[in-house]
Amino acid sequence: MLHRLEKLLLDLAVVAVLGLGLLITAQVAMRTFLNSAVPDAIVMVGELMVAAIVLPLAAVTANRAHIAVEVVSNRLPQRAQDALLVFGTLFGLLALAPLIYSGWREAHEALVEGGYFFGDLNLPRWPGRVIFLFGVTLCWIRLALMLVRDVGRMRRGESIPAAEPVHRVEEV
């Protein structure tokens, strides 16, 4: 179930990036040829960037595909590398907790008070806040599951695979 949800969010992030490209292209074309602009383009770009960045977090985490510098850690024994992976996962859980709390407060406030961005379209604030909260919370859940699985592997004396391709790139 979690895998399918991560795949859906990954696909939605792709749609957000495509939307960003179309919106920016339309904005530039309208400025160049019509001396006009897309109403509230800056607000829409900001909200789409939140979706493009936050929605794929859980899928990236599941693949252990975050940017990492492994110059020193790759030279350590396998058991030490596994301990560093578990430490990094635990640190990620702790680091995301205040973001989830803050995201909850922001999303709740935006939903309850019905905040809007000032502009031509008066776009609501809640979609970006809810997307942020959902994406970060799903990433936290993925990290928690990985921590349980990785600690179990360490207790059994197994090594933790550095990269588990859960979400594969499909070739066309």
Buried (B, 14 or more C-beta within 10 A) or exposed (E): EBEEBBBEBBEBBEEBBEBBEEBBEEBEEBEEEEEEBBEBBEBBBEBBBBBBBBBBBBBBBBBBBEEEEEEEBEEEEEEEBBBBBBEBBBEBBEEBEEBBEEBBEBBBBBBEEEEBBEEEEEBBBBBBBBBBBBBBBBBBBBBBBBBEEBBEBBEEEEEBEBEEEBBEEEEE
